[in-house]
Amino acid sequence: MARPTRSNDWGFPRWRSYGAGRDAAPVRLCDREGCEEPGECPAPKAPNSPERWYFCERHAAEYNRGWDYFAGLDAEEAARREADERREASGFRQSSHHAWAGPGDGRRSRDEMRALEVLECEADADFDAIKLAWRRLAKVNHPDVAPGDAEAAKRFQAIQAAYDVLKGAEERRQYRPAAEA
């Protein structure tokens, strides 16, 4: 008479790791119609709703591309919420040295992103491209080139302020102590 095999879950120590059962693991599929990839990225179905969609990474990126957190808020409320978010998320700044992702991952501040818009640069532009854009725009809008043009003077000031923001940020990144980097 054959002896039934004993499971590995008896006694101490356990001979198999926890969660390593023989049962099939449930896999949640992407909620996008026709997608067969695992849906591991939750996304809200509506603002302030506890219900979630679960997308694969590709469809989550597509979903988030058009998401505007500040939609429907006036400027004062948007500024208050932004300040609250910055205060609550400041602890995550400590992990920025891991450099997990590409552009848009939080390496540039909102002020830097606005400055890039003023200089007509892409979000992932390096400092050489920023410098070229600044020189190109400064030559066109300089008060010596367009004397008496108030709009050109305002644009020149905005361009100069944007360049100063980006230059300061680049210097901070460049001269950060090795312990922080």
C-alpha positions in Angstrom: 0.0 0.0 0.0 1.5 3.3 -1.1 1.9 5.9 1.5 0.3 9.3 0.7 2.8 12.1 0.3 3.0 14.6 3.0 2.7 18.3 2.1 5.6 20.6 2.8 3.5 22.9 4.9 3.8 20.8 8.1 6.0 21.5 11.1 8.8 23.9 11.7 10.6 25.2 9.7 8.3 25.6 6.7 9.9 23.9 3.8 8.2 26.2 1.3 7.9 30.0 1.3 4.7 31.6 2.3 2.5 32.4 -0.6 4.1 29.7 -2.7 1.0 27.6 -2.8 0.2 25.2 -5.6 -3.1 27.0 -6.5 -3.3 29.2 -9.6 -2.6 32.8 -8.8 -5.5 35.1 -9.9 -4.4 37.6 -12.5 -6.4 40.7 -13.1 -6.5 41.6 -16.8 -6.3 45.1 -18.2 -9.7 46.8 -18.2 -9.1 48.2 -21.7 -11.3 46.5 -24.3 -9.4 43.8 -26.1 -6.2 44.0 -24.0 -4.9 40.7 -22.6 -2.0 42.0 -20.5 -2.2 42.0 -16.7 -3.8 45.1 -15.2 -1.5 46.1 -12.4 -1.9 49.9 -12.6 -5.0 51.3 -10.8 -6.6 54.5 -12.1 -9.6 56.4 -10.7 -12.8 56.0 -12.7 -13.8 59.6 -11.8 -12.2 62.4 -9.7 -12.6 61.7 -5.9 -14.1 58.3 -6.6 -13.0 55.1 -4.8 -13.8 53.0 -7.8 -10.7 52.1 -10.0 -9.9 50.9 -13.4 -6.9 48.5 -13.6 -4.8 49.0 -16.7 -1.6 47.5 -18.1 1.3 49.9 -18.1 0.8 51.0 -21.7 -2.9 51.8 -21.2 -2.3 53.5 -17.9 0.2 55.9 -19.6 -2.4 56.6 -22.3 -5.1 57.2 -19.6 -2.9 59.6 -17.6 -1.7 61.6 -20.6 -4.9 63.6 -20.7 -5.5 63.7 -16.9 -5.7 67.2 -15.5 -5.7 67.2 -11.7 -6.7 70.9 -11.5 -9.6 70.8 -14.0 -12.6 72.8 -12.8 -10.7 74.7 -10.1 -10.1 78.4 -10.0 -6.5 79.7 -9.9 -6.6 80.3 -6.1 -7.9 76.8 -5.3 -5.4 75.2 -7.7 -2.5 77.0 -6.1 -3.7 76.0 -2.6 -4.0 72.3 -3.6 -0.6 72.4 -5.4 1.0 73.8 -2.2 -0.7 71.1 -0.1 0.6 68.4 -2.5 4.1 69.7 -2.5 4.1 69.8 1.3 2.7 66.3 1.7 5.0 64.8 -1.0 8.2 66.5 0.1 9.4 63.2 1.7 9.5 61.5 -1.7 12.1 64.0 -2.8 14.6 61.9 -0.8 14.3 59.1 -3.3 15.0 61.3 -6.4 18.6 60.1 -6.5 17.3 56.7 -7.8 16.4 58.5 -11.1 13.7 55.9 -11.9 12.2 57.4 -14.9 12.6 59.8 -17.8 11.2 63.3 -18.4 8.1 64.1 -16.4 9.2 62.0 -13.5 9.4 64.9 -11.1 13.0 65.9 -11.7 11.9 69.3 -12.9 9.8 71.6 -10.8 6.7 73.3 -12.0 8.6 76.5 -12.3 11.2 74.8 -14.5 8.5 73.4 -16.7 6.9 76.8 -17.1 10.3 78.2 -18.0 10.8 75.5 -20.6 7.4 76.6 -22.1 8.6 80.2 -22.3 11.8 79.2 -24.0 9.8 76.9 -26.4 11.7 73.8 -25.3 10.7 70.2 -24.8 10.3 68.8 -21.3 13.4 66.6 -21.7 15.7 69.3 -23.3 19.2 69.3 -22.0 20.9 72.5 -20.9 22.7 73.1 -24.2 19.4 73.1 -26.1 18.0 75.5 -23.4 20.9 77.8 -23.9 20.5 77.8 -27.7 16.8 78.6 -27.4 17.5 81.4 -24.9 20.0 83.0 -27.3 17.7 82.7 -30.3 14.8 84.3 -28.5 16.9 86.9 -26.7 18.3 88.1 -30.0 14.8 88.6 -31.5 13.3 90.3 -28.4 16.2 92.3 -27.1 15.3 96.0 -26.4 18.3 97.1 -28.5 17.0 95.2 -31.5 13.4 96.5 -31.0 13.6 99.9 -29.4 10.3 101.3 -28.1 8.5 98.0 -28.4 7.0 97.3 -25.0 5.8 93.8 -25.9 9.3 92.8 -27.0 10.7 94.2 -23.7 8.2 92.1 -21.7 9.0 89.0 -23.7 12.7 89.6 -23.2 12.2 89.9 -19.4 10.2 86.7 -19.4 12.8 84.9 -21.5 15.6 86.1 -19.2 13.7 85.1 -16.0 13.0 81.6 -17.5 16.7 81.2 -18.4 17.7 82.3 -14.9 15.3 79.6 -13.3 16.7 76.9 -15.5 20.3 78.0 -15.1 20.0 78.0 -11.3 18.4 74.5 -11.4 21.2 73.2 -13.6 23.8 74.6 -11.2 22.1 73.0 -8.2 22.1 69.6 -10.0 25.7 70.0 -11.1 27.1 71.0 -7.8 25.1 68.8 -5.5 27.4 67.0 -3.0 28.1 63.4 -3.8 26.3 62.2 -0.7 23.0 63.5 -2.0 23.4 62.6 -5.6 
